């Protein structure tokens, strides 16, 4: 039986995070009476982009983590990538929600996300040999 507890753990935490970001978008749409788009509200645009950016990166990285775990990557590699991804996504979402322009939160959040993405990608390639 396939057992992937590390991916399950981070997937669960990231799923809860995605739900929270979804609720923020729904609340923004209701309070601003905005059906589609951002209604010209830059703050709400940040909320939308935090949600969308999460949806753009997290699924692929979780698939990479799952493959790495199935291929018996070292636990430290999996947890390092999971922590980087989780913290990166939280910090990035905070930056988009609270700052209309560039911010250290957005930059560091993307850097941590890219570390997880490239680290797991390399891990999966190296595990072939």
C-alpha positions as CSV (number, residue, x, y, z in Angstrom):
1,X,0.0,0.0,0.0
2,X,1.3,3.4,-1.0
3,X,1.9,5.6,2.1
4,X,2.9,9.3,1.6
5,X,2.4,11.0,4.9
6,X,4.7,14.0,4.3
7,X,2.9,15.0,1.1
8,X,-0.5,14.4,2.8
9,X,0.6,16.6,5.7
10,X,1.7,19.6,3.6
11,X,-1.2,19.0,1.1
12,X,-3.6,19.3,4.0
13,X,-2.1,22.5,5.4
14,X,-2.0,24.0,1.9
15,X,-5.6,22.9,1.3
16,X,-6.7,24.8,4.4
17,X,-4.7,27.8,3.3
18,X,-6.3,27.7,-0.2
19,X,-9.7,27.6,1.5
20,X,-8.9,30.7,3.5
21,X,-7.7,32.5,0.4
22,X,-10.9,31.5,-1.4
23,X,-13.0,32.8,1.5
24,X,-11.2,36.2,1.2
25,X,-12.1,36.4,-2.5
26,X,-15.7,35.5,-1.8
27,X,-16.0,38.1,1.0
28,X,-14.4,40.7,-1.3
29,X,-16.9,39.9,-4.0
30,X,-19.9,40.1,-1.7
31,X,-18.8,43.3,0.1
32,X,-17.9,45.0,-3.2
33,X,-20.8,43.5,-5.1
34,X,-18.3,42.4,-7.7
35,X,-19.4,39.4,-9.9
36,X,-16.3,39.3,-12.2
37,X,-13.0,41.0,-12.2
38,X,-11.7,43.2,-9.4
39,X,-14.1,46.2,-9.8
40,X,-11.2,48.5,-10.1
41,X,-10.2,47.9,-6.5
42,X,-6.4,47.5,-6.2
43,X,-6.7,46.0,-2.8
44,X,-9.2,43.4,-4.0
45,X,-7.0,42.7,-7.0
46,X,-4.2,41.8,-4.5
47,X,-6.6,39.3,-2.8
48,X,-7.6,37.8,-6.1
49,X,-3.9,37.5,-7.2
50,X,-2.9,35.9,-3.9
51,X,-5.6,33.2,-4.5
52,X,-4.7,32.8,-8.2
53,X,-1.0,32.7,-7.6
54,X,-1.4,30.0,-5.0
55,X,-3.5,28.0,-7.5
56,X,-0.9,28.4,-10.2
57,X,2.1,27.0,-8.2
58,X,0.9,24.7,-5.4
59,X,-0.6,21.9,-7.4
60,X,2.5,21.3,-9.5
61,X,4.8,21.5,-6.5
62,X,2.6,19.0,-4.5
63,X,2.7,16.6,-7.5
64,X,6.5,16.9,-7.5
65,X,6.6,16.3,-3.7
66,X,4.4,13.2,-4.1
67,X,6.6,11.8,-6.8
68,X,9.7,12.5,-4.7
69,X,8.1,10.8,-1.7
70,X,7.0,7.8,-3.7
71,X,10.6,7.5,-5.0
72,X,11.8,7.6,-1.4
73,X,13.5,11.0,-1.3
74,X,15.1,11.8,2.0
75,X,12.7,13.0,4.7
76,X,14.7,16.2,5.1
77,X,14.4,17.1,1.4
78,X,10.6,16.6,1.6
79,X,10.1,18.6,4.8
80,X,12.4,21.3,3.6
81,X,10.4,21.7,0.4
82,X,7.1,21.5,2.3
83,X,8.1,24.2,4.8
84,X,9.5,26.4,2.0
85,X,6.4,26.1,0.0
86,X,4.0,26.6,2.9
87,X,5.8,29.6,4.3
88,X,6.5,31.0,0.9
89,X,2.8,30.9,0.0
90,X,1.7,32.4,3.3
91,X,4.2,35.3,3.1
92,X,3.5,35.9,-0.6
93,X,-0.3,36.0,0.0
94,X,0.3,38.4,2.9
95,X,2.4,40.7,0.6
96,X,-0.2,40.7,-2.1
97,X,-3.1,41.3,0.3
98,X,-1.4,44.2,2.2
99,X,0.8,45.9,-0.4
100,X,-0.3,47.1,-3.8
101,X,3.3,47.2,-5.2
102,X,6.4,45.3,-4.8
103,X,7.2,44.2,-1.2
104,X,9.7,42.1,0.6
105,X,7.0,39.6,1.4
106,X,6.2,39.0,-2.3
107,X,9.8,38.6,-3.2
108,X,10.7,36.3,-0.4
109,X,7.5,34.3,-0.8
110,X,8.3,33.7,-4.5
111,X,11.9,32.9,-3.7
112,X,10.8,30.2,-1.1
113,X,8.3,28.9,-3.6
114,X,10.9,28.7,-6.3
115,X,13.3,26.9,-3.9
116,X,10.6,24.2,-3.4
117,X,9.9,24.0,-7.1
118,X,13.5,23.7,-8.3
119,X,14.6,21.5,-5.3
120,X,11.9,18.9,-5.9
121,X,12.4,19.1,-9.7
122,X,16.1,18.3,-9.3
123,X,15.4,15.7,-6.7
124,X,13.1,13.9,-9.1
125,X,15.6,14.0,-11.9
126,X,18.5,12.9,-9.8
127,X,16.4,10.0,-8.4
128,X,16.3,8.5,-11.9
129,X,20.0,7.7,-11.8
